[in-house]
Amino acid sequence: MENINNIIYQARFCLKSNWIQAVNILENALKTNPEAEEIYLELADIYFTKSAFKKTLEYYQKALKVNPNNSFSRFKIGNIYLELDEPKLAIYHYDKITEDYPEALYNKAIAYRGMQKHDEAIKTLKELINHPVKMINAYRYLVEILVMFGKTKEAFRYINDAAAVFGDVCLIHYLKGVVFFREKNFLSSYYEYTLAARDDTEYPHIHRVLSRLAIAIGMVPNAYKHLKDAIRLHKNDRSAVSELVELLLTNQIVSNKDELIEYFKDFDDNITDTAISFYDRLIKKGVK
């Protein structure tokens, strides 16, 4: 075992500068250690970082042949099939896991949804929510599916359950915003999304949603602010720039290109150039 550990250590050292050399070290070691599960897992990890999913799958399967009861390998194989858009095969392997593995239940629900089997996804997520290990994203995923099918009352029950477990976190307000939006209660949705926006990194498009809600409830000046926040926080969000330019034109805040440039003076040149590009397109379309 010590020899295997040394080989893996050597491969990890080489990995910093030459991943192919690291692979060669491990593959050569397999010639004399064909039952070394750790080496197969190490190779799978390397190929996964390179997004070489078929090779990753090959080595996890070889590891599983050595140790058929390894839930970790089985879980990883399921994940790779999920990545390869093979949800049936993913579920097959998740179901083969004999240990208590809540993460597998969550990914199984994702696989079911990918197959449009929403009832099975809901059932799996409810099973996960009843698990002693609480995963907040299980509540999020379940609520989003329930809302998609108009089951807003049931969605609210699970939001309240989540709040009892996790407290006043931003996700609770985000989910309430989603439900209120579905019910067309735009004022309440705006309020909840505003609270959720405390965590901008978790909800990168929330300021664009807030902008649309602000317009819906007659708070157009707030809509400008939210789109500016979206642009400042996520400089690659071209949609926010487009929406802001269109809003400025339709509400006659700017009437020509010079006024547009002046409006965007606090942003960098790339954003200003993007705004000008959208402005020209909208003018050609007759948006004023």
C-alpha positions as CSV (number, residue, x, y, z in Angstrom):
1,M,0.0,0.0,0.0
2,E,2.9,2.3,0.8
3,N,4.2,1.8,-2.7
4,I,0.8,2.8,-4.3
5,N,0.7,5.9,-2.1
6,N,4.2,6.9,-3.3
7,I,3.2,6.4,-6.9
8,I,0.1,8.6,-6.5
9,Y,2.2,11.2,-4.7
10,Q,4.7,11.2,-7.6
11,A,1.8,11.5,-10.1
12,R,0.3,14.4,-8.2
13,F,3.6,16.2,-8.2
14,C,4.0,15.8,-11.9
15,L,0.4,16.9,-12.5
16,K,1.3,20.4,-11.5
17,S,3.4,20.8,-14.7
18,N,2.6,17.9,-17.0
19,W,-0.6,16.0,-16.7
20,I,0.2,13.6,-19.5
21,Q,3.4,12.5,-17.6
22,A,1.2,12.0,-14.5
23,V,-1.1,9.8,-16.5
24,N,1.8,7.8,-17.8
25,I,3.1,7.2,-14.3
26,L,-0.2,5.9,-13.1
27,E,-0.9,3.7,-16.2
28,N,2.6,2.2,-16.0
29,A,1.9,1.4,-12.3
30,L,-1.2,-0.5,-13.3
31,K,0.9,-3.0,-15.2
32,T,2.2,-4.4,-11.9
33,N,-0.7,-3.3,-9.7
34,P,-3.8,-4.2,-11.8
35,E,-6.0,-4.4,-8.7
36,A,-5.0,-1.0,-7.3
37,E,-8.4,0.7,-7.0
38,E,-6.7,4.0,-5.9
39,I,-4.8,4.3,-9.1
40,Y,-8.0,3.9,-11.2
41,L,-9.7,6.6,-9.1
42,E,-6.7,8.9,-9.5
43,L,-6.7,8.5,-13.3
44,A,-10.5,9.2,-13.3
45,D,-10.0,12.4,-11.3
46,I,-7.3,13.6,-13.7
47,Y,-9.4,13.0,-16.8
48,F,-12.5,14.6,-15.1
49,T,-10.5,17.8,-14.7
50,K,-9.8,17.7,-18.4
51,S,-13.6,17.2,-19.2
52,A,-12.6,13.9,-20.9
53,F,-15.7,12.2,-19.5
54,K,-15.5,9.0,-21.5
55,K,-12.0,8.3,-20.2
56,T,-13.2,9.3,-16.7
57,L,-16.0,6.8,-17.0
58,E,-13.7,4.1,-18.2
59,Y,-11.5,4.4,-15.1
60,Y,-14.3,4.6,-12.6
61,Q,-15.8,1.5,-14.1
62,K,-12.4,-0.3,-13.8
63,A,-12.3,0.9,-10.1
64,L,-15.8,-0.5,-9.7
65,K,-14.7,-3.9,-11.0
66,V,-12.0,-4.1,-8.4
67,N,-14.4,-3.0,-5.6
68,P,-18.1,-3.5,-6.7
69,N,-19.4,-2.1,-3.4
70,N,-17.7,1.3,-3.6
71,S,-20.6,3.7,-3.4
72,F,-18.2,6.6,-4.3
73,S,-17.3,5.0,-7.7
74,R,-20.9,4.2,-8.4
75,F,-22.0,7.8,-7.5
76,K,-19.3,9.2,-9.8
77,I,-20.3,6.9,-12.7
78,G,-23.9,8.1,-12.3
79,N,-22.6,11.7,-12.4
80,I,-20.7,11.1,-15.5
81,Y,-23.7,9.6,-17.3
82,L,-25.7,12.6,-16.1
83,E,-23.0,14.9,-17.7
84,L,-23.2,12.9,-20.9
85,D,-27.0,13.4,-21.0
86,E,-27.7,9.7,-20.3
87,P,-30.2,10.1,-17.4
88,K,-31.4,6.5,-17.5
89,L,-27.9,5.1,-17.0
90,A,-27.3,7.7,-14.3
91,I,-30.4,6.6,-12.4
92,Y,-29.4,2.9,-12.8
93,H,-26.1,3.5,-11.1
94,Y,-27.6,5.8,-8.4
95,D,-30.1,3.0,-7.6
96,K,-27.2,0.5,-7.2
97,I,-25.7,2.5,-4.3
98,T,-26.2,0.6,-1.1
99,E,-25.0,3.2,1.3
100,D,-26.8,6.2,2.6
101,Y,-26.0,8.8,-0.1
102,P,-28.2,11.9,-0.1
103,E,-26.2,13.5,-2.9
104,A,-27.2,10.6,-5.1
105,L,-30.9,11.3,-4.4
106,Y,-30.5,14.9,-5.4
107,N,-28.7,14.0,-8.7
108,K,-31.3,11.3,-9.3
109,A,-34.0,14.0,-9.1
110,I,-32.1,16.0,-11.7
111,A,-31.9,13.0,-13.9
112,Y,-35.7,12.4,-13.6
113,R,-36.3,16.0,-14.5
114,G,-34.1,15.7,-17.6
115,M,-36.3,12.8,-18.7
116,Q,-39.4,14.9,-18.1
117,K,-40.5,12.6,-15.3
118,H,-41.4,15.3,-13.0
119,D,-43.5,13.2,-10.6
120,E,-40.6,10.9,-10.0
121,A,-38.3,14.0,-9.5
122,I,-40.8,15.4,-6.9
123,K,-41.0,12.1,-5.1
124,T,-37.2,11.8,-5.0
125,L,-36.8,15.3,-3.7
126,K,-39.4,14.8,-1.0
127,E,-37.6,11.6,0.1
128,L,-34.4,13.7,0.3
129,I,-36.0,16.5,2.3
130,N,-37.0,13.9,4.9
131,H,-33.4,12.7,5.2
132,P,-31.6,13.6,8.4
133,V,-28.9,15.5,6.3
134,K,-30.7,18.6,5.2
135,M,-29.8,20.0,1.8
136,I,-31.2,23.5,1.1
137,N,-30.9,23.0,-2.7
138,A,-33.3,20.1,-2.4
139,Y,-36.0,22.5,-1.2
140,R,-35.0,25.0,-4.0
141,Y,-35.3,22.4,-6.7
142,L,-38.6,21.0,-5.3
143,V,-40.2,24.4,-5.0
144,E,-39.1,25.4,-8.6
145,I,-40.8,22.2,-10.0
146,L,-43.9,22.7,-7.9
147,V,-44.2,26.3,-9.1
148,M,-43.7,25.2,-12.7
149,F,-46.9,23.1,-12.4
150,G,-48.8,25.8,-10.5
151,K,-48.7,24.1,-7.1
152,T,-48.0,27.3,-5.3
153,K,-49.7,26.4,-2.0
154,E,-47.6,23.2,-1.7
155,A,-44.5,25.1,-2.7
156,F,-45.1,27.6,0.2
157,R,-45.4,24.8,2.7
158,Y,-41.9,23.6,1.7
159,I,-40.5,27.1,1.8
160,N,-41.8,27.4,5.4
161,D,-40.3,24.1,6.2
162,A,-37.0,25.2,4.7
163,A,-37.1,28.5,6.7
164,A,-37.6,26.5,9.9
165,V,-34.4,24.5,9.2
166,F,-32.1,27.1,7.6
167,G,-33.4,30.4,9.0
168,D,-33.7,33.7,7.3
169,V,-31.4,33.0,4.4
170,C,-31.5,34.7,1.0
171,L,-32.8,31.5,-0.7
172,I,-36.0,31.6,1.3
173,H,-36.8,35.1,0.0
174,Y,-35.8,34.1,-3.5
175,L,-38.2,31.1,-3.5
176,K,-41.0,33.3,-2.1
177,G,-40.3,35.7,-4.9
178,V,-40.6,32.9,-7.4
179,V,-44.0,31.8,-6.0
180,F,-45.4,35.3,-5.8
181,F,-44.3,35.9,-9.3
182,R,-46.1,32.8,-10.5
183,E,-49.2,34.1,-8.6
184,K,-48.8,37.5,-10.3
185,N,-48.5,39.1,-7.0
186,F,-45.7,41.4,-8.3
187,L,-45.5,43.7,-5.4
188,S,-44.8,40.9,-2.9
189,S,-42.5,39.2,-5.4
190,Y,-40.5,42.5,-5.8
191,Y,-40.2,42.8,-2.0
192,E,-38.9,39.2,-1.6
193,Y,-36.5,39.4,-4.6
194,T,-35.1,42.6,-3.1
195,L,-34.3,40.7,0.1
196,A,-32.8,37.8,-1.9
197,A,-30.6,40.3,-3.8
198,R,-28.4,40.6,-0.7
199,D,-26.6,37.6,-2.1
200,D,-25.8,38.8,-5.7
201,T,-23.3,36.0,-6.4
202,E,-26.0,33.3,-5.8
203,Y,-28.6,35.0,-8.0
204,P,-26.7,36.7,-10.8
205,H,-29.8,37.6,-12.8
206,I,-31.9,38.8,-10.0
207,H,-31.4,42.5,-10.7
208,R,-32.9,42.0,-14.2
209,V,-35.9,40.3,-12.7
210,L,-36.2,43.1,-10.2
211,S,-36.1,45.6,-13.0
212,R,-39.0,43.9,-14.8
213,L,-41.0,43.7,-11.5
214,A,-40.3,47.4,-10.8
215,I,-41.9,48.2,-14.2
216,A,-44.9,46.0,-13.5
217,I,-45.6,47.7,-10.2
218,G,-45.1,51.2,-11.6
219,M,-41.7,51.9,-10.1
220,V,-39.8,52.6,-13.4
221,P,-37.0,54.7,-11.8
222,N,-36.1,51.6,-9.7
223,A,-35.9,49.6,-12.9
224,Y,-33.0,51.7,-14.1
225,K,-31.2,51.3,-10.8
226,H,-31.6,47.5,-10.9
227,L,-30.3,47.2,-14.4
228,K,-27.3,49.4,-13.5
229,D,-26.6,47.1,-10.5
230,A,-26.8,44.1,-12.9
231,I,-24.3,45.6,-15.2
232,R,-21.9,46.7,-12.4
233,L,-22.0,43.3,-10.7
234,H,-21.9,41.2,-13.9
235,K,-20.0,43.1,-16.6
236,N,-20.6,40.3,-19.2
237,D,-24.4,40.5,-18.8
238,R,-25.1,41.9,-22.2
239,S,-28.8,41.3,-21.7
240,A,-28.9,43.8,-18.9
241,V,-27.3,46.4,-21.1
242,S,-29.8,45.7,-23.9
243,E,-32.7,46.0,-21.5
244,L,-31.4,49.2,-20.0
245,V,-30.9,50.8,-23.4
246,E,-34.4,49.8,-24.6
247,L,-35.9,51.1,-21.3
248,L,-34.1,54.5,-21.7
249,L,-35.4,54.8,-25.3
250,T,-39.0,53.8,-24.7
251,N,-39.2,56.1,-21.7
252,Q,-37.5,58.9,-23.6
253,I,-34.7,59.3,-21.0
254,V,-32.3,59.5,-23.9
255,S,-33.2,60.7,-27.4
256,N,-29.8,60.5,-29.2
257,K,-26.5,58.7,-29.1
258,D,-24.7,61.6,-27.3
259,E,-27.2,61.4,-24.4
260,L,-26.7,57.6,-24.3
261,I,-23.0,58.0,-24.0
262,E,-23.4,60.5,-21.3
263,Y,-25.7,58.2,-19.4
264,F,-23.2,55.4,-19.5
265,K,-20.2,57.6,-18.6
266,D,-19.8,55.9,-15.2
267,F,-19.2,52.5,-17.0
268,D,-16.1,51.3,-18.8
269,D,-15.6,51.7,-22.5
270,N,-16.6,48.1,-23.4
271,I,-20.0,48.5,-21.7
272,T,-20.5,51.9,-23.4
273,D,-19.6,50.3,-26.8
274,T,-22.1,47.5,-26.2
275,A,-24.8,50.1,-25.3
276,I,-24.2,52.0,-28.5
277,S,-24.4,48.8,-30.5
278,F,-27.8,47.9,-29.0
279,Y,-28.9,51.5,-29.4
280,D,-28.2,51.4,-33.2
281,R,-30.0,48.1,-33.5
282,L,-33.1,49.4,-31.7
283,I,-33.2,52.6,-33.7
284,K,-33.1,50.5,-36.9
285,K,-36.1,48.5,-35.6
286,G,-37.9,51.8,-34.9
287,V,-37.8,51.6,-31.1
288,K,-38.2,55.1,-29.7
